[in-house]
Amino acid sequence: MTRVTLCPVCSDPESPITDQADSFPFCSERCRDRDLGGWLRNQYKIGSRPVESDDFAEGLSPEPEIER
Ligand SMILES: [Zn+2]
């Protein structure tokens, strides 16, 4: 089953993405690069320690936890 979603970067309804697209979940490589750049900058700002894979498994929230 093919899922169609909108790009989380530009949310362009003219550019729906299928989960089979090379750039999924983004509409294009350009948006993927933009999102990756923003993510890296965010990590850098929070930045006291690298994110460990355990954090991904436990906290499925997309919001970064600033205080613990
Ligand atoms: Zn996009």
N, CA, C, O and the ligand as a Tripos MOL2 file, in Angstrom:
@<TRIPOS>MOLECULE
protein
  273   271    69     0     0
PROTEIN
NO_CHARGES

@<TRIPOS>ATOM
      1 N           0.8460   -1.1950    0.0000 N.3       1 MET1
      2 CA          0.0000    0.0000    0.0000 C.3       1 MET1
      3 C           0.8790    1.2420    0.0000 C.2       1 MET1
      4 O           1.8140    1.3600    0.7910 O.2       1 MET1
      5 N           0.5690    2.1400   -0.8780 N.am      2 THR2
      6 CA          1.3880    3.3400   -0.9990 C.3       2 THR2
      7 C           0.8000    4.4620   -0.1620 C.2       2 THR2
      8 O          -0.3720    4.8180   -0.2910 O.2       2 THR2
      9 N           1.6320    4.9960    0.6820 N.am      3 ARG3
     10 CA          1.2260    6.1090    1.5210 C.3       3 ARG3
     11 C           1.6650    7.3970    0.8410 C.2       3 ARG3
     12 O           2.7730    7.4890    0.3130 O.2       3 ARG3
     13 N           0.7930    8.3770    0.8610 N.am      4 VAL4
     14 CA          1.1710    9.6690    0.3010 C.3       4 VAL4
     15 C           1.1640   10.6810    1.4130 C.2       4 VAL4
     16 O           0.2340   10.7310    2.2180 O.2       4 VAL4
     17 N           2.2020   11.4890    1.4590 N.am      5 THR5
     18 CA          2.3120   12.4720    2.5180 C.3       5 THR5
     19 C           2.8480   13.7660    1.9300 C.2       5 THR5
     20 O           3.2850   13.8050    0.7800 O.2       5 THR5
     21 N           2.8090   14.8200    2.7290 N.am      6 LEU6
     22 CA          3.3510   16.0930    2.2600 C.3       6 LEU6
     23 C           4.7210   16.3160    2.8680 C.2       6 LEU6
     24 O           5.0180   15.8720    3.9770 O.2       6 LEU6
     25 N           5.5310   17.0030    2.1200 N.am      7 CYS7
     26 CA          6.8870   17.2890    2.5590 C.3       7 CYS7
     27 C           6.8720   18.0690    3.8750 C.2       7 CYS7
     28 O           6.2150   19.1080    3.9480 O.2       7 CYS7
     29 N           7.5650   17.6110    4.9090 N.am      8 PRO8
     30 CA          7.6000   18.3160    6.1860 C.3       8 PRO8
     31 C           8.3660   19.6280    6.1140 C.2       8 PRO8
     32 O           8.2710   20.4580    7.0190 O.2       8 PRO8
     33 N           9.1190   19.8170    5.0500 N.am      9 VAL9
     34 CA          9.8920   21.0560    4.9270 C.3       9 VAL9
     35 C           9.0730   22.1380    4.2500 C.2       9 VAL9
     36 O           8.9240   23.2310    4.7980 O.2       9 VAL9
     37 N           8.5410   21.8590    3.0770 N.am     10 CYS10
     38 CA          7.8280   22.8980    2.3380 C.3      10 CYS10
     39 C           6.3120   22.6850    2.3600 C.2      10 CYS10
     40 O           5.5610   23.5890    1.9930 O.2      10 CYS10
     41 N           5.8500   21.4970    2.7870 N.am     11 SER11
     42 CA          4.4180   21.1860    2.8590 C.3      11 SER11
     43 C           3.6930   21.5310    1.5660 C.2      11 SER11
     44 O           2.5440   21.9730    1.5860 O.2      11 SER11
     45 N           4.3610   21.3300    0.4660 N.am     12 ASP12
     46 CA          3.7960   21.7090   -0.8130 C.3      12 ASP12
     47 C           2.7490   20.6890   -1.2550 C.2      12 ASP12
     48 O           3.0890   19.5470   -1.5600 O.2      12 ASP12
     49 N           1.4710   21.0940   -1.2920 N.am     13 PRO13
     50 CA          0.4270   20.1350   -1.6920 C.3      13 PRO13
     51 C           0.5540   19.7270   -3.1440 C.2      13 PRO13
     52 O          -0.0340   18.7310   -3.5660 O.2      13 PRO13
     53 N           1.3230   20.4950   -3.9200 N.am     14 GLU14
     54 CA          1.5490   20.1450   -5.3230 C.3      14 GLU14
     55 C           2.6090   19.0620   -5.4650 C.2      14 GLU14
     56 O           2.7690   18.4790   -6.5370 O.2      14 GLU14
     57 N           3.3370   18.7920   -4.3770 N.am     15 SER15
     58 CA          4.4080   17.8050   -4.4510 C.3      15 SER15
     59 C           4.2200   16.7090   -3.4080 C.2      15 SER15
     60 O           5.0460   16.5560   -2.5080 O.2      15 SER15
     61 N           3.1290   15.9420   -3.5290 N.am     16 PRO16
     62 CA          2.9470   14.8470   -2.5670 C.3      16 PRO16
     63 C           4.0490   13.8100   -2.7440 C.2      16 PRO16
     64 O           4.5570   13.5990   -3.8460 O.2      16 PRO16
     65 N           4.4000   13.1810   -1.6590 N.am     17 ILE17
     66 CA          5.5020   12.2160   -1.6870 C.3      17 ILE17
     67 C           4.9380   10.8350   -1.3960 C.2      17 ILE17
     68 O           4.1080   10.6770   -0.5010 O.2      17 ILE17
     69 N           5.3670    9.8750   -2.1190 N.am     18 THR18
     70 CA          5.0280    8.5020   -1.7690 C.3      18 THR18
     71 C           6.1720    7.9180   -0.9700 C.2      18 THR18
     72 O           7.3100    8.3810   -1.0510 O.2      18 THR18
     73 N           5.8550    6.9020   -0.2000 N.am     19 ASP19
     74 CA          6.9040    6.3340    0.6500 C.3      19 ASP19
     75 C           7.8860    5.5200   -0.1820 C.2      19 ASP19
     76 O           8.7940    4.8950    0.3660 O.2      19 ASP19
     77 N           7.7130    5.5230   -1.4930 N.am     20 GLN20
     78 CA          8.6890    4.8340   -2.3390 C.3      20 GLN20
     79 C           9.6440    5.8100   -3.0100 C.2      20 GLN20
     80 O          10.5500    5.4080   -3.7400 O.2      20 GLN20
     81 N           9.4320    7.0940   -2.7560 N.am     21 ALA21
     82 CA         10.2970    8.0940   -3.3800 C.3      21 ALA21
     83 C          11.7020    8.0130   -2.8030 C.2      21 ALA21
     84 O          11.8910    7.6890   -1.6300 O.2      21 ALA21
     85 N          12.6760    8.3100   -3.6410 N.am     22 ASP22
     86 CA         14.0720    8.2850   -3.1880 C.3      22 ASP22
     87 C          14.3010    9.2680   -2.0580 C.2      22 ASP22
     88 O          15.0830    9.0120   -1.1430 O.2      22 ASP22
     89 N          13.6150   10.3910   -2.1310 N.am     23 SER23
     90 CA         13.8650   11.4530   -1.1680 C.3      23 SER23
     91 C          12.9430   11.3560    0.0370 C.2      23 SER23
     92 O          13.0080   12.2050    0.9260 O.2      23 SER23
     93 N          12.0710   10.3240    0.0900 N.am     24 PHE24
     94 CA         11.1200   10.1890    1.1910 C.3      24 PHE24
     95 C          11.8040   10.3800    2.5360 C.2      24 PHE24
     96 O          12.9050    9.8540    2.7040 O.2      24 PHE24
     97 N          11.2390   11.0930    3.5080 N.am     25 PRO25
     98 CA          9.8940   11.6830    3.4590 C.3      25 PRO25
     99 C           9.8610   13.1170    2.9330 C.2      25 PRO25
    100 O           8.9620   13.8810    3.2840 O.2      25 PRO25
    101 N          10.7970   13.4790    2.1240 N.am     26 PHE26
    102 CA         10.7960   14.8350    1.5920 C.3      26 PHE26
    103 C          10.4710   14.8030    0.1080 C.2      26 PHE26
    104 O          10.6100   13.7720   -0.5490 O.2      26 PHE26
    105 N          10.0310   15.9600   -0.4180 N.am     27 CYS27
    106 CA          9.6010   15.9880   -1.8140 C.3      27 CYS27
    107 C          10.8010   15.9780   -2.7380 C.2      27 CYS27
    108 O          10.6790   15.6230   -3.9110 O.2      27 CYS27
    109 N          11.9530   16.3600   -2.2280 N.am     28 SER28
    110 CA         13.1230   16.4690   -3.0950 C.3      28 SER28
    111 C          14.3920   16.3980   -2.2600 C.2      28 SER28
    112 O          14.3660   16.5410   -1.0380 O.2      28 SER28
    113 N          15.4800   16.1780   -2.9410 N.am     29 GLU29
    114 CA         16.7680   16.1660   -2.2370 C.3      29 GLU29
    115 C          17.0440   17.5190   -1.5940 C.2      29 GLU29
    116 O          17.6640   17.6080   -0.5340 O.2      29 GLU29
    117 N          16.5730   18.5600   -2.2520 N.am     30 ARG30
    118 CA         16.8290   19.8930   -1.7170 C.3      30 ARG30
    119 C          16.1630   20.0600   -0.3510 C.2      30 ARG30
    120 O          16.7690   20.5860    0.5830 O.2      30 ARG30
    121 N          14.9160   19.6100   -0.2440 N.am     31 CYS31
    122 CA         14.2220   19.7200    1.0400 C.3      31 CYS31
    123 C          14.8670   18.8040    2.0790 C.2      31 CYS31
    124 O          14.9480   19.1450    3.2590 O.2      31 CYS31
    125 N          15.3140   17.6600    1.6310 N.am     32 ARG32
    126 CA         15.9730   16.7570    2.5740 C.3      32 ARG32
    127 C          17.2240   17.4310    3.1460 C.2      32 ARG32
    128 O          17.4870   17.3720    4.3480 O.2      32 ARG32
    129 N          17.9750   18.0620    2.2700 N.am     33 ASP33
    130 CA         19.1800   18.7640    2.7350 C.3      33 ASP33
    131 C          18.8250   19.9050    3.6650 C.2      33 ASP33
    132 O          19.5110   20.1410    4.6600 O.2      33 ASP33
    133 N          17.7540   20.6150    3.3420 N.am     34 ARG34
    134 CA         17.3420   21.7200    4.2120 C.3      34 ARG34
    135 C          16.9750   21.2030    5.5890 C.2      34 ARG34
    136 O          17.3730   21.7750    6.6040 O.2      34 ARG34
    137 N          16.2160   20.1220    5.6190 N.am     35 ASP35
    138 CA         15.7880   19.5790    6.9050 C.3      35 ASP35
    139 C          16.9760   19.0610    7.6920 C.2      35 ASP35
    140 O          17.0700   19.2760    8.9010 O.2      35 ASP35
    141 N          17.8690   18.3890    7.0180 N.am     36 LEU36
    142 CA         19.0540   17.8590    7.7000 C.3      36 LEU36
    143 C          19.8790   19.0030    8.2760 C.2      36 LEU36
    144 O          20.3850   18.9090    9.3940 O.2      36 LEU36
    145 N          20.0120   20.0850    7.5090 N.am     37 GLY37
    146 CA         20.7530   21.2460    7.9920 C.3      37 GLY37
    147 C          20.1150   21.8250    9.2430 C.2      37 GLY37
    148 O          20.8170   22.1510   10.2010 O.2      37 GLY37
    149 N          18.7840   21.9580    9.2470 N.am     38 GLY38
    150 CA         18.0970   22.4970   10.4110 C.3      38 GLY38
    151 C          18.2310   21.5790   11.6050 C.2      38 GLY38
    152 O          18.4080   22.0320   12.7360 O.2      38 GLY38
    153 N          18.1470   20.2840   11.3480 N.am     39 TRP39
    154 CA         18.2540   19.3070   12.4310 C.3      39 TRP39
    155 C          19.6380   19.3800   13.0650 C.2      39 TRP39
    156 O          19.7780   19.3660   14.2880 O.2      39 TRP39
    157 N          20.6530   19.4580   12.2170 N.am     40 LEU40
    158 CA         22.0150   19.5360   12.7350 C.3      40 LEU40
    159 C          22.2190   20.8140   13.5380 C.2      40 LEU40
    160 O          22.8860   20.8050   14.5720 O.2      40 LEU40
    161 N          21.6460   21.9070   13.0610 N.am     41 ARG41
    162 CA         21.7880   23.1540   13.8130 C.3      41 ARG41
    163 C          21.1000   23.0440   15.1680 C.2      41 ARG41
    164 O          21.6200   23.5280   16.1730 O.2      41 ARG41
    165 N          19.9260   22.4060   15.1940 N.am     42 ASN42
    166 CA         19.2210   22.2120   16.4570 C.3      42 ASN42
    167 C          20.0310   21.3820   17.4270 C.2      42 ASN42
    168 O          20.1480   21.7180   18.6050 O.2      42 ASN42
    169 N          20.5850   20.3040   16.9260 N.am     43 GLN43
    170 CA         21.4090   19.4500   17.7720 C.3      43 GLN43
    171 C          22.5740   20.2420   18.3380 C.2      43 GLN43
    172 O          22.9760   20.0860   19.4910 O.2      43 GLN43
    173 N          23.0820   21.0770   17.4930 N.am     44 TYR44
    174 CA         24.2260   21.8860   17.8900 C.3      44 TYR44
    175 C          23.8610   22.8330   19.0100 C.2      44 TYR44
    176 O          24.6460   23.0390   19.9360 O.2      44 TYR44
    177 N          22.6580   23.4180   18.9310 N.am     45 LYS45
    178 CA         22.2110   24.3780   19.9290 C.3      45 LYS45
    179 C          21.9930   23.6840   21.2760 C.2      45 LYS45
    180 O          22.4420   24.1640   22.3160 O.2      45 LYS45
    181 N          21.3020   22.5570   21.2350 N.am     46 ILE46
    182 CA         21.0420   21.8160   22.4700 C.3      46 ILE46
    183 C          22.3390   21.2750   23.0280 C.2      46 ILE46
    184 O          22.6410   21.3040   24.2210 O.2      46 ILE46
    185 N          23.0540   20.7960   22.0810 N.am     47 GLY47
    186 CA         24.3690   20.3010   21.9520 C.3      47 GLY47
    187 C          25.2660   19.8750   23.0780 C.2      47 GLY47
    188 O          26.4730   19.8180   22.8420 O.2      47 GLY47
    189 N          24.8140   19.5640   24.2900 N.am     48 SER48
    190 CA         25.7900   19.2240   25.3190 C.3      48 SER48
    191 C          26.3410   17.8260   25.1130 C.2      48 SER48
    192 O          27.4590   17.5240   25.5290 O.2      48 SER48
    193 N          25.5490   16.9670   24.4670 N.am     49 ARG49
    194 CA         26.0350   15.6050   24.2510 C.3      49 ARG49
    195 C          25.3650   15.0380   23.0120 C.2      49 ARG49
    196 O          24.2850   15.4840   22.6250 O.2      49 ARG49
    197 N          25.9880   14.0790   22.4050 N.am     50 PRO50
    198 CA         25.3890   13.4800   21.2120 C.3      50 PRO50
    199 C          24.1470   12.6780   21.5620 C.2      50 PRO50
    200 O          24.0340   12.1240   22.6550 O.2      50 PRO50
    201 N          23.2200   12.6260   20.6190 N.am     51 VAL51
    202 CA         22.0240   11.8170   20.8360 C.3      51 VAL51
    203 C          22.3920   10.3550   20.6940 C.2      51 VAL51
    204 O          23.0350    9.9470   19.7270 O.2      51 VAL51
    205 N          21.9750    9.5800   21.6680 N.am     52 GLU52
    206 CA         22.2750    8.1530   21.5970 C.3      52 GLU52
    207 C          21.0670    7.4010   21.1020 C.2      52 GLU52
    208 O          19.9290    7.8460   21.2540 O.2      52 GLU52
    209 N          21.3290    6.2590   20.5110 N.am     53 SER53
    210 CA         20.2280    5.5310   19.8860 C.3      53 SER53
    211 C          19.1820    5.1170   20.9130 C.2      53 SER53
    212 O          18.0110    4.9700   20.5630 O.2      53 SER53
    213 N          19.5720    4.9280   22.1600 N.am     54 ASP54
    214 CA         18.6080    4.5980   23.2050 C.3      54 ASP54
    215 C          17.5700    5.7040   23.3680 C.2      54 ASP54
    216 O          16.3980    5.4320   23.6310 O.2      54 ASP54
    217 N          18.0020    6.9390   23.2110 N.am     55 ASP55
    218 CA         17.0710    8.0490   23.3150 C.3      55 ASP55
    219 C          15.9840    7.9630   22.2500 C.2      55 ASP55
    220 O          14.8210    8.2760   22.5040 O.2      55 ASP55
    221 N          16.3710    7.5460   21.0840 N.am     56 PHE56
    222 CA         15.3880    7.4050   20.0210 C.3      56 PHE56
    223 C          14.3940    6.3150   20.3630 C.2      56 PHE56
    224 O          13.2000    6.4560   20.1030 O.2      56 PHE56
    225 N          14.8750    5.2330   20.9420 N.am     57 ALA57
    226 CA         13.9890    4.1180   21.2430 C.3      57 ALA57
    227 C          13.0160    4.4630   22.3660 C.2      57 ALA57
    228 O          11.8470    4.0800   22.3290 O.2      57 ALA57
    229 N          13.5090    5.1850   23.3570 N.am     58 GLU58
    230 CA         12.6450    5.4920   24.5030 C.3      58 GLU58
    231 C          11.6870    6.6320   24.2260 C.2      58 GLU58
    232 O          10.4720    6.4810   24.3540 O.2      58 GLU58
    233 N          12.2420    7.7790   23.8450 N.am     59 GLY59
    234 CA         11.4060    8.9520   23.6890 C.3      59 GLY59
    235 C          10.9800    9.1220   22.2540 C.2      59 GLY59
    236 O          11.6810    9.7630   21.4710 O.2      59 GLY59
    237 N           9.8590    8.5670   21.8990 N.am     60 LEU60
    238 CA          9.4380    8.6400   20.5160 C.3      60 LEU60
    239 C           8.8900   10.0160   20.1550 C.2      60 LEU60
    240 O           8.4250   10.2280   19.0340 O.2      60 LEU60
    241 N           8.9410   10.9340   21.0850 N.am     61 SER61
    242 CA          8.4900   12.2910   20.8000 C.3      61 SER61
    243 C           9.4380   12.9860   19.8350 C.2      61 SER61
    244 O          10.6560   12.8650   19.9650 O.2      61 SER61
    245 N           8.8870   13.7150   18.8650 N.am     62 PRO62
    246 CA          9.7440   14.4700   17.9450 C.3      62 PRO62
    247 C          10.3290   15.7150   18.5950 C.2      62 PRO62
    248 O          11.2760   16.3010   18.0700 O.2      62 PRO62
    249 N           9.7750   16.1250   19.7300 N.am     63 GLU63
    250 CA         10.2930   17.2960   20.4270 C.3      63 GLU63
    251 C          11.5600   16.9190   21.1850 C.2      63 GLU63
    252 O          11.5810   15.9030   21.8810 O.2      63 GLU63
    253 N          12.5910   17.7010   21.0640 N.am     64 PRO64
    254 CA         13.7870   17.4260   21.8560 C.3      64 PRO64
    255 C          13.5150   17.7070   23.3320 C.2      64 PRO64
    256 O          12.8670   18.6950   23.6790 O.2      64 PRO64
    257 N          14.0090   16.8410   24.1750 N.am     65 GLU65
    258 CA         13.8490   17.0840   25.6050 C.3      65 GLU65
    259 C          15.0120   17.9210   26.0820 C.2      65 GLU65
    260 O          16.1690   17.5130   25.9840 O.2      65 GLU65
    261 N          14.7020   19.0810   26.5960 N.am     66 ILE66
    262 CA         15.7580   19.9720   27.0230 C.3      66 ILE66
    263 C          16.0960   19.7230   28.4930 C.2      66 ILE66
    264 O          17.2620   19.7290   28.8850 O.2      66 ILE66
    265 N          15.0530   19.5030   29.2970 N.am     67 GLU67
    266 CA         15.2990   19.2190   30.7210 C.3      67 GLU67
    267 C          14.9200   17.7950   31.0250 C.2      67 GLU67
    268 O          13.9520   17.2610   30.4840 O.2      67 GLU67
    269 N          15.6810   17.1950   31.8820 N.am     68 ARG68
    270 CA         15.3570   15.8460   32.3180 C.3      68 ARG68
    271 C          15.2070   15.8150   33.8040 C.2      68 ARG68
    272 O          14.9310   14.7600   34.3750 O.2      68 ARG68
    273 ZN          9.6780   19.8880    0.0210 Zn       69 ZN69
@<TRIPOS>BOND
     1     1     2 1
     2     2     3 1
     3     3     4 2
     4     3     5 am
     5     5     6 1
     6     6     7 1
     7     7     8 2
     8     7     9 am
     9     9    10 1
    10    10    11 1
    11    11    12 2
    12    11    13 am
    13    13    14 1
    14    14    15 1
    15    15    16 2
    16    15    17 am
    17    17    18 1
    18    18    19 1
    19    19    20 2
    20    19    21 am
    21    21    22 1
    22    22    23 1
    23    23    24 2
    24    23    25 am
    25    25    26 1
    26    26    27 1
    27    27    28 2
    28    27    29 am
    29    29    30 1
    30    30    31 1
    31    31    32 2
    32    31    33 am
    33    33    34 1
    34    34    35 1
    35    35    36 2
    36    35    37 am
    37    37    38 1
    38    38    39 1
    39    39    40 2
    40    39    41 am
    41    41    42 1
    42    42    43 1
    43    43    44 2
    44    43    45 am
    45    45    46 1
    46    46    47 1
    47    47    48 2
    48    47    49 am
    49    49    50 1
    50    50    51 1
    51    51    52 2
    52    51    53 am
    53    53    54 1
    54    54    55 1
    55    55    56 2
    56    55    57 am
    57    57    58 1
    58    58    59 1
    59    59    60 2
    60    59    61 am
    61    61    62 1
    62    62    63 1
    63    63    64 2
    64    63    65 am
    65    65    66 1
    66    66    67 1
    67    67    68 2
    68    67    69 am
    69    69    70 1
    70    70    71 1
    71    71    72 2
    72    71    73 am
    73    73    74 1
    74    74    75 1
    75    75    76 2
    76    75    77 am
    77    77    78 1
    78    78    79 1
    79    79    80 2
    80    79    81 am
    81    81    82 1
    82    82    83 1
    83    83    84 2
    84    83    85 am
    85    85    86 1
    86    86    87 1
    87    87    88 2
    88    87    89 am
    89    89    90 1
    90    90    91 1
    91    91    92 2
    92    91    93 am
    93    93    94 1
    94    94    95 1
    95    95    96 2
    96    95    97 am
    97    97    98 1
    98    98    99 1
    99    99   100 2
   100    99   101 am
   101   101   102 1
   102   102   103 1
   103   103   104 2
   104   103   105 am
   105   105   106 1
   106   106   107 1
   107   107   108 2
   108   107   109 am
   109   109   110 1
   110   110   111 1
   111   111   112 2
   112   111   113 am
   113   113   114 1
   114   114   115 1
   115   115   116 2
   116   115   117 am
   117   117   118 1
   118   118   119 1
   119   119   120 2
   120   119   121 am
   121   121   122 1
   122   122   123 1
   123   123   124 2
   124   123   125 am
   125   125   126 1
   126   126   127 1
   127   127   128 2
   128   127   129 am
   129   129   130 1
   130   130   131 1
   131   131   132 2
   132   131   133 am
   133   133   134 1
   134   134   135 1
   135   135   136 2
   136   135   137 am
   137   137   138 1
   138   138   139 1
   139   139   140 2
   140   139   141 am
   141   141   142 1
   142   142   143 1
   143   143   144 2
   144   143   145 am
   145   145   146 1
   146   146   147 1
   147   147   148 2
   148   147   149 am
   149   149   150 1
   150   150   151 1
   151   151   152 2
   152   151   153 am
   153   153   154 1
   154   154   155 1
   155   155   156 2
   156   155   157 am
   157   157   158 1
   158   158   159 1
   159   159   160 2
   160   159   161 am
   161   161   162 1
   162   162   163 1
   163   163   164 2
   164   163   165 am
   165   165   166 1
   166   166   167 1
   167   167   168 2
   168   167   169 am
   169   169   170 1
   170   170   171 1
   171   171   172 2
   172   171   173 am
   173   173   174 1
   174   174   175 1
   175   175   176 2
   176   175   177 am
   177   177   178 1
   178   178   179 1
   179   179   180 2
   180   179   181 am
   181   181   182 1
   182   182   183 1
   183   183   184 2
   184   183   185 am
   185   185   186 1
   186   186   187 1
   187   187   188 2
   188   187   189 am
   189   189   190 1
   190   190   191 1
   191   191   192 2
   192   191   193 am
   193   193   194 1
   194   194   195 1
   195   195   196 2
   196   195   197 am
   197   197   198 1
   198   198   199 1
   199   199   200 2
   200   199   201 am
   201   201   202 1
   202   202   203 1
   203   203   204 2
   204   203   205 am
   205   205   206 1
   206   206   207 1
   207   207   208 2
   208   207   209 am
   209   209   210 1
   210   210   211 1
   211   211   212 2
   212   211   213 am
   213   213   214 1
   214   214   215 1
   215   215   216 2
   216   215   217 am
   217   217   218 1
   218   218   219 1
   219   219   220 2
   220   219   221 am
   221   221   222 1
   222   222   223 1
   223   223   224 2
   224   223   225 am
   225   225   226 1
   226   226   227 1
   227   227   228 2
   228   227   229 am
   229   229   230 1
   230   230   231 1
   231   231   232 2
   232   231   233 am
   233   233   234 1
   234   234   235 1
   235   235   236 2
   236   235   237 am
   237   237   238 1
   238   238   239 1
   239   239   240 2
   240   239   241 am
   241   241   242 1
   242   242   243 1
   243   243   244 2
   244   243   245 am
   245   245   246 1
   246   246   247 1
   247   247   248 2
   248   247   249 am
   249   249   250 1
   250   250   251 1
   251   251   252 2
   252   251   253 am
   253   253   254 1
   254   254   255 1
   255   255   256 2
   256   255   257 am
   257   257   258 1
   258   258   259 1
   259   259   260 2
   260   259   261 am
   261   261   262 1
   262   262   263 1
   263   263   264 2
   264   263   265 am
   265   265   266 1
   266   266   267 1
   267   267   268 2
   268   267   269 am
   269   269   270 1
   270   270   271 1
   271   271   272 2
@<TRIPOS>SUBSTRUCTURE
     1 MET1         2 RESIDUE 1 A MET
     2 THR2         6 RESIDUE 1 A THR
     3 ARG3        10 RESIDUE 1 A ARG
     4 VAL4        14 RESIDUE 1 A VAL
     5 THR5        18 RESIDUE 1 A THR
     6 LEU6        22 RESIDUE 1 A LEU
     7 CYS7        26 RESIDUE 1 A CYS
     8 PRO8        30 RESIDUE 1 A PRO
     9 VAL9        34 RESIDUE 1 A VAL
    10 CYS10       38 RESIDUE 1 A CYS
    11 SER11       42 RESIDUE 1 A SER
    12 ASP12       46 RESIDUE 1 A ASP
    13 PRO13       50 RESIDUE 1 A PRO
    14 GLU14       54 RESIDUE 1 A GLU
    15 SER15       58 RESIDUE 1 A SER
    16 PRO16       62 RESIDUE 1 A PRO
    17 ILE17       66 RESIDUE 1 A ILE
    18 THR18       70 RESIDUE 1 A THR
    19 ASP19       74 RESIDUE 1 A ASP
    20 GLN20       78 RESIDUE 1 A GLN
    21 ALA21       82 RESIDUE 1 A ALA
    22 ASP22       86 RESIDUE 1 A ASP
    23 SER23       90 RESIDUE 1 A SER
    24 PHE24       94 RESIDUE 1 A PHE
    25 PRO25       98 RESIDUE 1 A PRO
    26 PHE26      102 RESIDUE 1 A PHE
    27 CYS27      106 RESIDUE 1 A CYS
    28 SER28      110 RESIDUE 1 A SER
    29 GLU29      114 RESIDUE 1 A GLU
    30 ARG30      118 RESIDUE 1 A ARG
    31 CYS31      122 RESIDUE 1 A CYS
    32 ARG32      126 RESIDUE 1 A ARG
    33 ASP33      130 RESIDUE 1 A ASP
    34 ARG34      134 RESIDUE 1 A ARG
    35 ASP35      138 RESIDUE 1 A ASP
    36 LEU36      142 RESIDUE 1 A LEU
    37 GLY37      146 RESIDUE 1 A GLY
    38 GLY38      150 RESIDUE 1 A GLY
    39 TRP39      154 RESIDUE 1 A TRP
    40 LEU40      158 RESIDUE 1 A LEU
    41 ARG41      162 RESIDUE 1 A ARG
    42 ASN42      166 RESIDUE 1 A ASN
    43 GLN43      170 RESIDUE 1 A GLN
    44 TYR44      174 RESIDUE 1 A TYR
    45 LYS45      178 RESIDUE 1 A LYS
    46 ILE46      182 RESIDUE 1 A ILE
    47 GLY47      186 RESIDUE 1 A GLY
    48 SER48      190 RESIDUE 1 A SER
    49 ARG49      194 RESIDUE 1 A ARG
    50 PRO50      198 RESIDUE 1 A PRO
    51 VAL51      202 RESIDUE 1 A VAL
    52 GLU52      206 RESIDUE 1 A GLU
    53 SER53      210 RESIDUE 1 A SER
    54 ASP54      214 RESIDUE 1 A ASP
    55 ASP55      218 RESIDUE 1 A ASP
    56 PHE56      222 RESIDUE 1 A PHE
    57 ALA57      226 RESIDUE 1 A ALA
    58 GLU58      230 RESIDUE 1 A GLU
    59 GLY59      234 RESIDUE 1 A GLY
    60 LEU60      238 RESIDUE 1 A LEU
    61 SER61      242 RESIDUE 1 A SER
    62 PRO62      246 RESIDUE 1 A PRO
    63 GLU63      250 RESIDUE 1 A GLU
    64 PRO64      254 RESIDUE 1 A PRO
    65 GLU65      258 RESIDUE 1 A GLU
    66 ILE66      262 RESIDUE 1 A ILE
    67 GLU67      266 RESIDUE 1 A GLU
    68 ARG68      270 RESIDUE 1 A ARG
    69 ZN69       273 GROUP 0 **** ****
